Amino acid sequence: MMNVETHILKIGGKVLEDIKALEKLLLDFSRLNGNKVIVHGGGNKVSTFLEQNGHKPLFVDGRRITDERSLEAIVMFLAGSINKSLVSMLQKNQINALGLTGADLDLIRSGKRPPQKEIDYGLVGDIKRVNVEAFVQLFEMNALAVIAPVTHDGKGQLLNTNADTIATEVASALSYALSGSVYLYYCFDLEGVYRDISDQKTLISKLNYADYKTYKEKRYIVGGMIPKLDNCFKALNANVSCIYISNP
């Protein structure tokens, strides 16, 4: 392919619930020059649905324990209504979008996560391979892929897979395969990463790995932000050019 930029946008949290802001974000992103991929979450709707139907969601360190009933809800909402709603918003603005999961075109293949420290995560997938050739074909079609966080094992089993991880792995694989720069954007509720989440003046404008380690040790950065930032630095080590974390 030509030496063009590639942009990967991961959308999650309450951003998906603010339709006006979401539509503006999608339009702004679609106007970037080069190849484009969107990866989305939407787990709040899954949790609400399960709770309303008497099935309490379970999480460990921010990761969902995924049984068969949870997986059905994930496919229904994330691969179904949320994914297609995003596609329809893009099509509204004449943007050639295609909604997919990791199973479509064999885009993302995973293996079922083995039990860890006596915790069985259930039907959760750890990514084994990203089908770069299929992504290149989508780019050549000028298609903007909208990917739901569902992958497969190649043996007929769908697997719930963390959307941040999918964005990281796709960006990393494309950075190795393509000649142009690859940029990764995480868009969620917060303006960015803070040293003190209760004080907006502590927003960190740039974060290197040495400072990240220090902030973790001092417990300035805790909880769900840790796996998100772990994914960011993994992507940087895989030659992704730059990563941005912010709200719309």
C-alpha positions as CSV (number, residue, x, y, z in Angstrom):
1,M,0.0,0.0,0.0
2,M,1.0,3.6,-0.4
3,N,2.7,5.4,2.5
4,V,-0.4,6.7,4.2
5,E,-1.4,7.2,7.8
6,T,-3.6,4.8,9.7
7,H,-5.9,5.9,12.5
8,I,-7.4,3.6,15.2
9,L,-10.2,5.0,17.4
10,K,-11.4,3.2,20.4
11,I,-14.7,4.5,21.9
12,G,-16.1,3.4,25.2
13,G,-17.9,4.5,28.4
14,K,-20.6,7.2,28.4
15,V,-19.3,8.6,25.1
16,L,-21.5,6.0,23.5
17,E,-24.6,7.3,25.3
18,D,-24.2,11.0,24.3
19,I,-25.6,10.8,20.8
20,K,-24.8,14.4,19.8
21,A,-21.2,14.3,21.0
22,L,-20.8,10.8,19.5
23,E,-22.0,11.9,16.0
24,K,-19.6,14.8,16.1
25,L,-16.7,12.5,17.2
26,L,-17.5,10.1,14.3
27,L,-17.7,12.9,11.8
28,D,-14.4,14.5,12.9
29,F,-12.6,11.1,12.9
30,S,-13.9,10.2,9.5
31,R,-12.4,13.4,8.1
32,L,-8.9,12.4,9.0
33,N,-6.7,11.5,6.0
34,G,-5.7,7.9,5.6
35,N,-6.9,4.5,6.7
36,K,-9.4,4.4,9.6
37,V,-10.7,1.7,12.0
38,I,-13.1,2.2,15.0
39,V,-13.2,-0.3,17.9
40,H,-16.0,0.2,20.4
41,G,-17.1,-1.1,23.8
42,G,-20.6,-0.7,25.3
43,G,-20.4,-3.0,28.3
44,N,-22.7,-0.8,30.4
45,K,-25.7,-1.8,28.3
46,V,-24.8,-5.4,28.6
47,S,-24.6,-5.2,32.4
48,T,-27.9,-3.3,32.7
49,F,-29.6,-5.9,30.5
50,L,-28.2,-8.8,32.6
51,E,-29.2,-7.2,35.9
52,Q,-32.7,-6.5,34.6
53,N,-33.0,-10.2,33.8
54,G,-31.8,-11.5,37.1
55,H,-28.2,-12.2,36.1
56,K,-25.6,-10.3,38.2
57,P,-22.5,-9.3,36.1
58,L,-19.2,-10.3,37.7
59,F,-15.9,-8.5,37.2
60,V,-12.3,-9.1,38.4
61,D,-9.9,-6.1,38.1
62,G,-12.2,-4.5,35.6
63,R,-12.5,-7.7,33.4
64,R,-15.9,-9.3,32.9
65,I,-16.4,-13.0,33.9
66,T,-18.2,-14.2,30.8
67,D,-20.5,-17.2,30.9
68,E,-22.8,-18.3,28.1
69,R,-25.6,-16.0,29.1
70,S,-23.3,-13.0,29.3
71,L,-21.8,-13.8,25.9
72,E,-25.2,-13.9,24.3
73,A,-25.9,-10.4,25.7
74,I,-22.5,-9.2,24.5
75,V,-23.1,-10.4,21.0
76,M,-26.7,-9.1,21.0
77,F,-25.7,-5.6,22.1
78,L,-22.1,-5.1,21.1
79,A,-22.0,-7.0,17.8
80,G,-25.7,-6.1,17.2
81,S,-27.4,-2.9,18.1
82,I,-24.5,-0.8,19.2
83,N,-22.3,-1.7,16.3
84,K,-25.0,-1.1,13.7
85,S,-26.0,2.1,15.3
86,L,-22.5,3.4,14.9
87,V,-22.5,2.2,11.3
88,S,-25.7,4.0,10.6
89,M,-24.4,7.2,12.1
90,L,-21.5,7.1,9.7
91,Q,-23.6,6.2,6.7
92,K,-25.8,9.2,7.6
93,N,-22.8,11.3,6.6
94,Q,-22.0,9.4,3.5
95,I,-19.1,7.5,5.2
96,N,-18.5,4.0,3.8
97,A,-18.6,2.1,7.0
98,L,-18.8,-1.7,7.6
99,G,-19.7,-3.2,11.0
100,L,-17.7,-6.3,11.9
101,T,-16.6,-8.6,14.7
102,G,-13.3,-10.4,14.9
103,A,-15.0,-13.5,13.4
104,D,-15.9,-11.6,10.2
105,L,-13.3,-12.1,7.5
106,D,-11.3,-13.9,10.2
107,L,-10.2,-10.5,11.3
108,I,-9.1,-11.3,14.9
109,R,-8.5,-14.8,16.2
110,S,-8.2,-15.6,19.9
111,G,-7.7,-18.4,22.3
112,K,-9.9,-19.0,25.3
113,R,-8.1,-17.5,28.3
114,P,-6.9,-20.2,30.8
115,P,-7.8,-19.8,34.5
116,Q,-5.5,-17.4,36.2
117,K,-4.8,-17.4,40.0
118,E,-7.8,-19.6,40.5
119,I,-10.0,-17.2,38.5
120,D,-11.8,-18.7,35.5
121,Y,-12.8,-15.8,33.2
122,G,-15.0,-18.1,31.1
123,L,-15.6,-17.3,27.4
124,V,-13.0,-14.6,27.2
125,G,-10.5,-14.5,24.4
126,D,-6.8,-13.5,24.4
127,I,-5.8,-12.4,20.9
128,K,-3.5,-14.7,18.9
129,R,-3.6,-13.2,15.5
130,V,-4.7,-10.1,13.6
131,N,-5.5,-10.6,9.9
132,V,-3.6,-7.7,8.4
133,E,-4.3,-8.8,4.8
134,A,-8.1,-8.5,5.5
135,F,-7.6,-5.0,6.9
136,V,-5.6,-4.0,3.9
137,Q,-8.4,-5.2,1.6
138,L,-10.9,-3.1,3.6
139,F,-8.6,0.0,3.3
140,E,-8.4,-0.6,-0.5
141,M,-12.2,-0.6,-0.6
142,N,-12.1,2.8,1.3
143,A,-14.2,1.1,4.0
144,L,-14.1,2.3,7.6
145,A,-14.3,-0.9,9.7
146,V,-16.3,-0.6,12.9
147,I,-15.3,-3.5,15.1
148,A,-17.2,-4.9,18.1
149,P,-15.2,-6.5,20.8
150,V,-16.1,-10.1,19.9
151,T,-13.5,-12.5,18.5
152,H,-13.4,-16.2,17.7
153,D,-11.1,-19.2,18.2
154,G,-11.3,-20.6,14.6
155,K,-13.3,-23.6,15.9
156,G,-16.7,-22.1,16.0
157,Q,-16.6,-20.4,19.4
158,L,-17.1,-16.7,19.8
159,L,-15.2,-15.0,22.7
160,N,-15.6,-11.8,24.6
161,T,-12.4,-9.7,24.2
162,N,-11.5,-6.4,25.8
163,A,-12.0,-3.5,23.4
164,D,-8.9,-1.6,24.5
165,T,-6.8,-4.7,23.8
166,I,-8.3,-5.1,20.4
167,A,-7.5,-1.5,19.5
168,T,-3.9,-2.0,20.7
169,E,-3.4,-5.3,18.9
170,V,-4.9,-4.0,15.6
171,A,-2.7,-0.8,15.8
172,S,0.4,-2.9,16.7
173,A,-0.1,-5.4,13.8
174,L,-0.8,-2.6,11.3
175,S,2.3,-0.6,12.5
176,Y,4.5,-3.6,11.6
177,A,2.8,-4.3,8.3
178,L,2.2,-0.8,6.8
179,S,4.7,1.8,5.8
180,G,2.9,4.8,7.1
181,S,2.5,6.1,10.6
182,V,-0.2,4.5,12.9
183,Y,-2.0,6.6,15.5
184,L,-4.2,5.2,18.3
185,Y,-6.9,7.2,20.1
186,Y,-8.7,6.2,23.2
187,C,-11.9,8.2,23.7
188,F,-13.9,7.8,26.9
189,D,-15.5,9.8,29.8
190,L,-12.4,11.6,31.2
191,E,-10.3,14.3,29.7
192,G,-7.2,12.2,30.1
193,V,-5.0,10.7,32.7
194,Y,-4.7,12.5,36.1
195,R,-2.3,12.3,39.0
196,D,-5.3,12.9,41.2
197,I,-8.6,12.0,39.7
198,S,-10.4,14.4,42.0
199,D,-8.4,17.4,40.9
200,Q,-8.7,18.4,37.2
201,K,-5.6,20.6,37.5
202,T,-3.5,17.4,37.7
203,L,-4.2,16.4,34.1
204,I,-1.1,14.8,32.6
205,S,-0.3,16.3,29.2
206,K,2.3,13.7,28.3
207,L,3.2,10.5,29.9
208,N,6.3,8.4,29.5
209,Y,6.9,4.9,30.8
210,A,9.2,5.9,33.7
211,D,6.7,8.4,35.0
212,Y,3.9,5.8,34.6
213,K,5.8,3.3,36.7
214,T,6.3,6.0,39.4
215,Y,2.7,7.0,39.4
216,K,1.5,3.4,39.7
217,E,3.9,2.8,42.7
218,K,2.6,6.0,44.4
219,R,-1.0,4.9,43.5
220,Y,-1.7,8.1,41.6
221,I,-2.9,5.8,38.7
222,V,-5.1,2.9,39.9
223,G,-8.0,0.7,38.8
224,G,-9.2,0.4,35.3
225,M,-6.7,3.0,34.0
226,I,-3.8,0.6,34.6
227,P,-4.8,-2.0,31.9
228,K,-5.6,0.8,29.5
229,L,-2.2,2.4,29.9
230,D,-0.5,-1.0,29.9
231,N,-2.1,-1.5,26.4
232,C,-0.9,2.0,25.4
233,F,2.8,1.3,26.2
234,K,2.5,-2.1,24.6
235,A,1.4,-0.4,21.4
236,L,4.2,2.2,21.6
237,N,6.7,-0.7,21.9
238,A,5.2,-2.1,18.7
239,N,6.1,1.1,16.8
240,V,2.7,2.8,17.0
241,S,3.6,6.4,16.4
242,C,1.5,8.2,19.0
243,I,-1.4,7.5,21.4
244,Y,-4.0,10.0,22.6
245,I,-6.3,9.5,25.6
246,S,-9.1,12.0,26.0
247,N,-12.9,12.6,25.9
248,P,-14.7,13.9,22.7
